[in-house]
Amino acid sequence: MPQRRKKAVVLLSGGLDSATTLYWAKKQGFRCYGLIFDYGQRHYKEIGSARRIARRANCDYRIVKFSLPWKGSSLLDRKIKIPVSTSGAPNTYVPGRNTIFLSFAVSYAEAIGAQAIFIGANQIDFSGYPDCRTDFYRAFREVIRRGTKAGVEGKRIKILTPLINKTKGEIVRLGSRLGVPYELTWSCYKGGKKPCGKCDSCLFREKGFKGAGVADPLAYGTPLEIPDF
């Protein structure tokens, strides 16, 4: 009788890190289930990118839509200007975002019997978000162990962060080896026709491609056109 493939839920935003994480999880032999979030972000364009990446990778996916009416971030409130660059956690930080995302992912993983949750978090070249650090994921693993039926029955659901200690250059090099379609990814917080090249996310993306010695297909090619849906 053939061995059943391991299942994994992959949080997919449409950016460099999540796309690379999806392809890395597939390389490890997981059958991947993408989870895409529509939470009212101004860079709504990333949702279309995430869908296209999932389809290219032959990955099943679901889109979870919700709103945070209290906003609290420039990604949710157009009255707040997105900073060009900053030190510390910038106003693009969405309060509790990864906690919310992971809660959905844990529920989904437990429902389908997945053994792992992959998230493309990074604490090296990042904007200083507190929910992108190793300590946060260590604590959340304990939440799963103590607060889910699977956990108390000894059926581990792992949270895996394969990019957590990699530079953006290392991530792009890894993704290039894995065949990640970076031409489909979207990073810019502003969500225009072309990347703004000034926000933190654009600057880290630029640093990654330069560090890897690879041309960015968005910066040097035609604008990415993703239809609304």
MARDO-609381 format. One line per field, with one value per residue: residue in one letter; x, y, z of N, C-alpha, C in turn; residue number from 1. Coordinates in steps of 0.001 Angstrom, whole numbers. Layout:
N
residuo: A, ...
n.east: X, ...
n.north: Y, ...
n.up: Z, ...
ca.east: X, ...
ca.north: Y, ...
ca.up: Z, ...
c.east: X, ...
c.north: Y, ...
c.up: Z, ...
num: NUM, ...
***
This chain:
229
residuo: M, P, Q, R, R, K, K, A, V, V, L, L, S, G, G, L, D, S, A, T, T, L, Y, W, A, K, K, Q, G, F, R, C, Y, G, L, I, F, D, Y, G, Q, R, H, Y, K, E, I, G, S, A, R, R, I, A, R, R, A, N, C, D, Y, R, I, V, K, F, S, L, P, W, K, G, S, S, L, L, D, R, K, I, K, I, P, V, S, T, S, G, A, P, N, T, Y, V, P, G, R, N, T, I, F, L, S, F, A, V, S, Y, A, E, A, I, G, A, Q, A, I, F, I, G, A, N, Q, I, D, F, S, G, Y, P, D, C, R, T, D, F, Y, R, A, F, R, E, V, I, R, R, G, T, K, A, G, V, E, G, K, R, I, K, I, L, T, P, L, I, N, K, T, K, G, E, I, V, R, L, G, S, R, L, G, V, P, Y, E, L, T, W, S, C, Y, K, G, G, K, K, P, C, G, K, C, D, S, C, L, F, R, E, K, G, F, K, G, A, G, V, A, D, P, L, A, Y, G, T, P, L, E, I, P, D, F
n.east: 857, 680, 2554, 1031, 1151, 2618, 803, 606, -117, 286, 1083, 313, 1247, 1843, 4225, 7888, 9011, 6964, 6305, 8716, 8852, 6628, 7477, 9705, 8545, 7113, 9273, 10204, 8489, 5866, 2308, 767, -1355, -2567, -3044, -4596, -4922, -7370, -7604, -8362, -6181, -4225, -2496, -3818, -3337, -1532, -2963, -3950, -1475, -700, -2641, -2001, 567, 64, -1474, 401, 2130, 621, -988, -3500, -5761, -7159, -9041, -9222, -11364, -11551, -12065, -10472, -11900, -10950, -8578, -5495, -3082, -980, -1308, -3916, -5335, -5894, -5531, -3249, 101, 2286, 5468, 8679, 11141, 12220, 13237, 12920, 9648, 7589, 4771, 3446, 3099, 688, -1528, -1283, -1342, 60, -513, -3270, -3375, -2004, -3707, -5960, -4645, -3898, -6417, -7320, -5316, -5691, -8258, -7942, -6095, -3375, 179, 1914, 2582, 3571, 5325, 6554, 8295, 10794, 13664, 15946, 16574, 14301, 11336, 11266, 9072, 7421, 6181, 7582, 9676, 11864, 11230, 8495, 7349, 8191, 6724, 4148, 4042, 3801, 1273, -275, 277, -894, -3452, -5076, -7066, -5623, -3087, -3249, -3708, -1340, -689, 1314, 1322, 3379, 4984, 6700, 9489, 11309, 12847, 13654, 16155, 17584, 19176, 17801, 19049, 19995, 17553, 16457, 18351, 17946, 15259, 15534, 16961, 14994, 13127, 11191, 8559, 9335, 8520, 5835, 5380, 4557, 5541, 5392, 4056, 2270, 837, 539, 680, 3294, 6108, 6798, 9364, 10337, 9203, 9588, 9276, 9744, 12409, 13749, 13263, 14677, 17258, 17517, 17530, 19757, 21721, 21688, 22581, 20859, 18576, 15723, 12599, 10386, 11338, 12932, 11466, 8295, 5377, 3576, 543, -2343, -5535, -8449, -10660
n.north: -1193, 2204, 4847, 7500, 10935, 13536, 16242, 19801, 23066, 26109, 29414, 31931, 34801, 36010, 37256, 37383, 35759, 34014, 32654, 31349, 29739, 28047, 26575, 25385, 23763, 21996, 20738, 19285, 17212, 17540, 17614, 20425, 22949, 25937, 29016, 31968, 35394, 37857, 40745, 43341, 44807, 47452, 46872, 45079, 43771, 41746, 39482, 38454, 37758, 35732, 33782, 33107, 32106, 29852, 28328, 27901, 26262, 24040, 23846, 23364, 25842, 28194, 31166, 33379, 35699, 38619, 41401, 44105, 46272, 48264, 48980, 50409, 50369, 51447, 49899, 49263, 51569, 54201, 56820, 57047, 57570, 55518, 54704, 55741, 54582, 53159, 52880, 50329, 48948, 49674, 51781, 50134, 47753, 45400, 45103, 42163, 40497, 38108, 36371, 36113, 35046, 32603, 31347, 30795, 29073, 26937, 25919, 25097, 23223, 21306, 20442, 19194, 17290, 17918, 17855, 19924, 23481, 25975, 29023, 31992, 33546, 35937, 37006, 38403, 40179, 42299, 44204, 44713, 43706, 42356, 39871, 38268, 36896, 34392, 33750, 34253, 32253, 29991, 30222, 30042, 27456, 26113, 26961, 25576, 22947, 22837, 23843, 22635, 19929, 18043, 18554, 17925, 15252, 14319, 14502, 16027, 19277, 20928, 24136, 25525, 27387, 27953, 30027, 31743, 32602, 33505, 35691, 38152, 37894, 35251, 33965, 34553, 33297, 30616, 30299, 30649, 28368, 26521, 27043, 29035, 31109, 34095, 36217, 36352, 37251, 39701, 42544, 45229, 47602, 49524, 48727, 49540, 49981, 49484, 48503, 50665, 51139, 52366, 51849, 49859, 47135, 46998, 47876, 45860, 43753, 44591, 44548, 41817, 40641, 41913, 41000, 38315, 38353, 38324, 39290, 41232, 40297, 41990, 44580, 45007, 44270, 44184, 45829, 44048, 42714, 42039, 40896, 42258, 40543
n.up: 0, -947, 601, 2377, 1491, 3423, 4859, 4593, 5730, 4127, 4620, 2461, 980, -1389, -1743, -1883, 208, 1135, -1203, -1775, 476, 63, -2207, -1115, 854, -756, -1972, 153, 199, 1024, 711, -227, 1132, 426, 2216, 1975, 2737, 2833, 4181, 4053, 3226, 1797, -255, -2012, -4302, -3866, -3271, -5679, -6773, -4983, -5528, -8187, -7899, -6297, -8069, -10113, -8743, -8472, -6199, -3849, -2586, -236, 279, 2887, 4174, 6066, 8310, 10038, 11842, 13533, 12497, 12724, 11398, 8701, 6492, 6496, 6846, 4884, 5482, 6877, 6224, 4360, 5506, 4165, 4927, 8014, 11487, 13993, 14764, 12108, 11009, 9319, 10514, 11375, 13962, 15792, 13534, 12528, 14580, 14294, 11667, 12032, 13809, 12228, 10472, 12151, 12851, 10321, 9658, 11668, 11027, 8520, 9019, 8827, 9214, 9547, 9589, 7489, 7417, 5978, 7626, 8643, 10365, 9908, 7530, 7857, 8813, 11513, 12820, 15637, 15550, 13842, 14798, 16256, 18961, 19153, 17526, 18839, 21184, 20138, 19227, 21618, 22358, 20475, 21276, 23802, 23479, 21521, 20209, 18780, 19792, 22596, 22392, 21565, 18908, 16931, 15546, 13627, 13555, 11037, 10076, 7696, 6628, 8565, 9592, 7413, 5053, 2781, 333, 450, 518, -2002, -3621, -2850, -3649, -6394, -7103, -6562, -8443, -8133, -9226, -9474, -10973, -10677, -8152, -5607, -3821, -2958, -701, -1500, -3723, -6445, -10087, -10687, -8651, -5869, -4998, -2741, -222, 2814, 2200, -567, -590, 844, -866, -3143, -2043, -1643, -4250, -5339, -3571, -4186, -6713, -8863, -11396, -10773, -11836, -11781, -11308, -13512, -15676, -17362, -15972, -13448, -14187, -12665, -12636, -10980, -8679
ca.east: 0, 1552, 2566, 330, 2007, 2385, 67, 1051, -763, 1308, 563, 779, 893, 2138, 5542, 9084, 9254, 5942, 6428, 9882, 8480, 5756, 8277, 10573, 7698, 6859, 10533, 10334, 7554, 4545, 1178, 557, -2650, -2296, -4006, -4405, -5761, -7877, -7973, -8547, -4899, -4221, -1789, -4732, -2757, -778, -3855, -3883, -168, -727, -3452, -1267, 1685, -503, -1853, 1639, 2720, -383, -1300, -4855, -5706, -8376, -8916, -9969, -11627, -12039, -11650, -10141, -12498, -10184, -7427, -4270, -1907, -1060, -1737, -5374, -5909, -5274, -5243, -1893, 1082, 3273, 6801, 9687, 11979, 12188, 13844, 11898, 8448, 6954, 3307, 2896, 2792, -740, -1595, -1689, -1628, 523, -1272, -4555, -3128, -1652, -4902, -6687, -3854, -3995, -7759, -7333, -4434, -6320, -9433, -7573, -5094, -2025, 1215, 2797, 2202, 4751, 5180, 7811, 8788, 12223, 14078, 17244, 16245, 12866, 10974, 11221, 7793, 7669, 5630, 8416, 10873, 11894, 10554, 7055, 6952, 8401, 5574, 2924, 4074, 3283, -171, -849, 405, -1775, -4778, -5807, -7345, -4473, -1966, -3385, -3672, 24, -521, 1978, 1237, 4587, 5112, 8028, 9904, 12600, 13598, 13702, 17500, 18248, 19104, 16981, 19856, 19971, 16201, 16319, 19182, 17239, 14085, 15970, 17275, 13754, 12268, 10086, 8234, 9375, 7820, 4436, 5297, 4341, 6048, 5174, 2939, 1344, -51, 295, 972, 4692, 6603, 7181, 10814, 10706, 8734, 10471, 9159, 10457, 13843, 14258, 13228, 15820, 18455, 17585, 17954, 21139, 22572, 21741, 23127, 19792, 17744, 14331, 11742, 9453, 12059, 13578, 10582, 7054, 4576, 2761, -868, -3167, -6907, -9218, -11605
ca.north: 0, 3377, 5717, 8756, 12112, 14455, 17455, 21034, 24335, 27123, 30775, 32435, 36208, 36490, 37874, 36542, 34792, 32970, 31843, 30480, 28756, 27067, 25687, 24609, 22734, 20981, 20004, 18365, 16107, 17816, 18045, 21743, 23620, 27349, 29829, 33346, 36254, 39146, 41389, 44765, 45451, 48348, 46181, 43994, 43105, 40569, 38325, 37901, 37108, 34482, 32811, 32663, 31270, 28572, 27583, 27475, 25185, 22975, 23814, 23753, 27005, 28850, 32577, 33731, 37136, 39211, 42798, 44626, 47607, 49239, 49309, 50405, 50183, 52149, 48946, 49164, 52907, 55034, 58148, 56984, 57473, 54448, 55319, 55375, 53625, 53537, 51939, 49815, 48474, 50802, 51800, 49068, 46620, 45196, 44509, 40766, 39850, 36724, 35586, 35821, 34148, 31274, 30746, 30204, 27965, 25815, 25349, 24416, 22056, 20294, 19938, 18328, 16324, 18302, 17694, 21092, 24791, 26709, 30469, 32545, 34603, 36189, 37956, 38989, 41358, 42474, 45555, 44831, 43246, 41414, 38539, 37604, 36450, 33007, 33610, 34223, 30940, 29024, 30350, 29588, 25982, 25686, 27195, 24449, 21727, 22873, 24386, 21973, 18514, 17306, 18728, 17185, 13820, 13980, 14576, 17319, 20128, 21745, 25403, 25507, 28704, 27631, 31211, 32661, 33151, 33730, 37032, 38189, 37344, 33796, 33515, 34617, 32224, 29370, 30266, 30485, 26950, 25762, 27386, 29899, 32089, 35404, 37183, 36404, 37745, 41138, 42926, 46634, 47891, 50484, 48014, 50230, 49208, 49097, 48681, 52057, 51180, 53198, 51304, 48842, 45860, 47155, 47994, 44541, 42957, 45028, 44038, 40377, 40310, 42358, 40094, 37023, 38524, 37926, 40413, 41170, 40351, 43110, 45846, 45159, 43823, 44943, 45807, 42863, 43002, 40990, 41422, 42180, 39437
ca.up: 0, -1021, 1776, 2171, 1600, 4531, 4497, 5238, 5418, 3845, 4565, 1169, 834, -2734, -1764, -2068, 1278, 1187, -2418, -1588, 1496, -586, -3060, -223, 1470, -1791, -2152, 1285, 10, 1577, -99, 356, 1081, 638, 2933, 1516, 3567, 2383, 5439, 3805, 2989, 648, -1340, -2360, -5469, -3454, -3250, -7019, -6908, -4216, -6277, -9377, -7431, -5870, -9273, -10788, -7938, -8344, -4768, -3441, -1713, 225, 633, 4093, 4173, 7306, 8433, 11366, 11763, 14318, 11639, 13517, 10545, 7418, 5465, 6584, 6931, 3847, 6027, 7435, 5145, 4461, 5626, 3172, 5654, 9424, 12423, 14877, 14076, 11418, 11092, 8472, 11391, 11626, 15298, 15950, 12245, 12412, 15562, 13651, 10539, 12521, 14412, 11106, 9935, 13087, 12682, 9024, 9744, 12510, 10315, 7393, 9455, 8389, 10229, 9633, 9080, 7029, 7271, 5479, 8522, 8579, 11406, 9559, 6731, 8063, 9243, 12961, 13369, 16729, 15253, 12840, 15515, 16722, 20256, 18919, 16990, 19915, 22077, 19471, 19212, 22910, 22280, 19737, 22085, 24966, 23207, 20446, 20422, 18256, 20703, 23852, 22057, 21170, 17456, 16776, 14368, 13707, 12837, 10426, 9560, 7076, 6193, 9697, 9806, 6125, 4486, 1569, -755, 581, 172, -3464, -4202, -2605, -4510, -7781, -7269, -6476, -9573, -7721, -10276, -8844, -11823, -10237, -6774, -5397, -2506, -2615, 187, -2096, -4627, -7716, -11304, -10550, -7276, -5602, -4832, -1599, 1054, 3391, 1498, -1844, -336, 1190, -2094, -3949, -1376, -1856, -5618, -5499, -2804, -4860, -8057, -9787, -11807, -10326, -13024, -11696, -11391, -14803, -16735, -17504, -14752, -13226, -14300, -12057, -12639, -9745, -8666
c.east: 894, 1429, 1880, 1290, 1624, 1658, 635, 185, 348, 638, 1174, 296, 1062, 3500, 6666, 9161, 8231, 6003, 7596, 9567, 7577, 6569, 9234, 9784, 7389, 8097, 10739, 9320, 6168, 3526, 679, -847, -2415, -3420, -3671, -5391, -6091, -8415, -8108, -7267, -4924, -3457, -2545, -4198, -2018, -1660, -3878, -2570, -169, -1521, -2672, -86, 1176, -872, -625, 2253, 1780, -764, -2763, -4759, -7100, -8060, -9812, -10117, -12174, -11577, -11320, -10651, -11765, -8892, -6116, -2999, -2088, -1435, -3259, -6057, -5191, -5025, -3840, -908, 2054, 4666, 7737, 10618, 12032, 12958, 12778, 10699, 7737, 5436, 2645, 2634, 1291, -880, -2125, -1850, -1177, -131, -2610, -4371, -2856, -2836, -5782, -5957, -3925, -5354, -7848, -6503, -5078, -7502, -9066, -6520, -3693, -1044, 2049, 2115, 3499, 4415, 6546, 8353, 10306, 12597, 15460, 17045, 14740, 12604, 10875, 9905, 8046, 7157, 6345, 9666, 10725, 11107, 9040, 6611, 7176, 7198, 4301, 2888, 3517, 1764, -856, -833, -628, -3235, -5546, -6036, -6162, -3306, -2078, -3418, -2300, 253, 31, 1617, 2405, 4366, 6543, 8316, 11266, 13446, 13957, 15065, 18287, 18159, 18217, 17746, 19865, 18611, 16021, 17160, 18502, 16046, 14438, 16316, 16014, 12802, 11064, 9815, 8177, 8700, 6344, 4280, 5061, 4747, 5602, 3917, 1880, 436, -372, 591, 2410, 5094, 7070, 8682, 11271, 10267, 9696, 10466, 9877, 11971, 14461, 14267, 14442, 17130, 18627, 18081, 19392, 22092, 22724, 22378, 22146, 18969, 16313, 13419, 10684, 10165, 12598, 12690, 9360, 6271, 3749, 1299, -1672, -4586, -7538, -10179, -12589
c.north: 1244, 4255, 7039, 9928, 12944, 15702, 18658, 22193, 25372, 28487, 31474, 33866, 36713, 37152, 36867, 35411, 33668, 32075, 30867, 29384, 27675, 26078, 24839, 23473, 21621, 20110, 18985, 17227, 16326, 18065, 19337, 22282, 25083, 28054, 31296, 34240, 37573, 39851, 42908, 45521, 46325, 47744, 44886, 43160, 41825, 39315, 37656, 37180, 35762, 33400, 32244, 31766, 29892, 27719, 27066, 26279, 23985, 22741, 24210, 24975, 27468, 30309, 32852, 35248, 37583, 40662, 43117, 46067, 48673, 49641, 49264, 50216, 50971, 51208, 48811, 50526, 53826, 56471, 58215, 56749, 56323, 55064, 54859, 54329, 54096, 52527, 51519, 49337, 49663, 50737, 50829, 47791, 46570, 44482, 43073, 39979, 38399, 35812, 35170, 34808, 32724, 30581, 30107, 28964, 26730, 25130, 24545, 23132, 20939, 19647, 18955, 17289, 16627, 18210, 18953, 22338, 25498, 28191, 31051, 33680, 34713, 37241, 38558, 40285, 41576, 43840, 45726, 44413, 42209, 40009, 37853, 36995, 35031, 32816, 33505, 32841, 29830, 29040, 29815, 28064, 25427, 25895, 26026, 23185, 21689, 23204, 23775, 20508, 17669, 17377, 17908, 15670, 13374, 13961, 15960, 17995, 21101, 23098, 25475, 26852, 28559, 28837, 32142, 33327, 33337, 35206, 36988, 37629, 35824, 33233, 33499, 33541, 30867, 29242, 30068, 29033, 26092, 26047, 28232, 30939, 33512, 36491, 37312, 37038, 39252, 41477, 44306, 46836, 48782, 49860, 48728, 49350, 48701, 49243, 50113, 52206, 51936, 52626, 50219, 47551, 45896, 47180, 46650, 43617, 43298, 44486, 42547, 40009, 40759, 41414, 38735, 37117, 38110, 39159, 40199, 41285, 41449, 44435, 46090, 44733, 44705, 44873, 44524, 43245, 41829, 41530, 41331, 41022, 39640
c.up: 0, 208, 1459, 2350, 2813, 4020, 5251, 4790, 5232, 3771, 3355, 972, -589, -2855, -1925, -1053, 1276, -51, -2295, -581, 905, -1403, -2222, 419, 474, -2003, -1035, 1228, 577, 469, 524, 113, 1418, 1371, 2636, 2280, 2874, 3622, 5294, 3546, 1732, -532, -1684, -3520, -5095, -3439, -4617, -7273, -6195, -4945, -7462, -9002, -7023, -7079, -10015, -10061, -7793, -6887, -4546, -2530, -1340, 522, 1826, 4120, 5524, 7355, 9879, 11399, 12563, 13606, 12429, 12719, 9256, 6281, 5431, 6531, 5941, 4312, 6625, 6295, 5396, 4519, 4520, 3768, 7099, 10249, 13424, 14077, 13432, 11522, 10113, 9274, 11632, 12970, 15301, 14664, 12182, 13445, 14963, 12526, 11023, 13185, 13349, 10588, 10830, 12945, 11395, 9080, 10557, 11786, 9209, 7774, 8960, 9549, 10451, 9092, 8707, 6918, 6918, 6323, 8440, 9610, 11134, 8775, 6822, 8688, 10749, 13579, 14471, 16457, 14094, 13484, 16047, 18017, 20086, 18452, 18007, 20871, 21429, 19345, 20513, 22979, 21574, 20588, 23196, 24621, 22054, 20806, 19947, 19233, 21964, 23617, 21565, 19678, 17118, 15464, 14477, 13016, 12336, 9753, 8880, 6686, 7333, 9884, 8515, 5735, 3251, 366, -736, 190, -1347, -4138, -4036, -3543, -5971, -8071, -7297, -7636, -9192, -8811, -9703, -9685, -11441, -8856, -6738, -3975, -2047, -1774, -468, -3158, -5925, -8911, -11288, -9084, -7056, -5448, -3602, -259, 1544, 2581, 152, -1638, 41, -25, -2976, -3366, -1636, -3237, -5885, -4778, -3461, -6237, -9143, -10133, -11344, -11552, -12968, -11886, -12797, -15969, -16825, -16203, -14655, -13247, -13774, -11966, -11256, -9826, -7515
num: 1, 2, 3, 4, 5, 6, 7, 8, 9, 10, 11, 12, 13, 14, 15, 16, 17, 18, 19, 20, 21, 22, 23, 24, 25, 26, 27, 28, 29, 30, 31, 32, 33, 34, 35, 36, 37, 38, 39, 40, 41, 42, 43, 44, 45, 46, 47, 48, 49, 50, 51, 52, 53, 54, 55, 56, 57, 58, 59, 60, 61, 62, 63, 64, 65, 66, 67, 68, 69, 70, 71, 72, 73, 74, 75, 76, 77, 78, 79, 80, 81, 82, 83, 84, 85, 86, 87, 88, 89, 90, 91, 92, 93, 94, 95, 96, 97, 98, 99, 100, 101, 102, 103, 104, 105, 106, 107, 108, 109, 110, 111, 112, 113, 114, 115, 116, 117, 118, 119, 120, 121, 122, 123, 124, 125, 126, 127, 128, 129, 130, 131, 132, 133, 134, 135, 136, 137, 138, 139, 140, 141, 142, 143, 144, 145, 146, 147, 148, 149, 150, 151, 152, 153, 154, 155, 156, 157, 158, 159, 160, 161, 162, 163, 164, 165, 166, 167, 168, 169, 170, 171, 172, 173, 174, 175, 176, 177, 178, 179, 180, 181, 182, 183, 184, 185, 186, 187, 188, 189, 190, 191, 192, 193, 194, 195, 196, 197, 198, 199, 200, 201, 202, 203, 204, 205, 206, 207, 208, 209, 210, 211, 212, 213, 214, 215, 216, 217, 218, 219, 220, 221, 222, 223, 224, 225, 226, 227, 228, 229
***
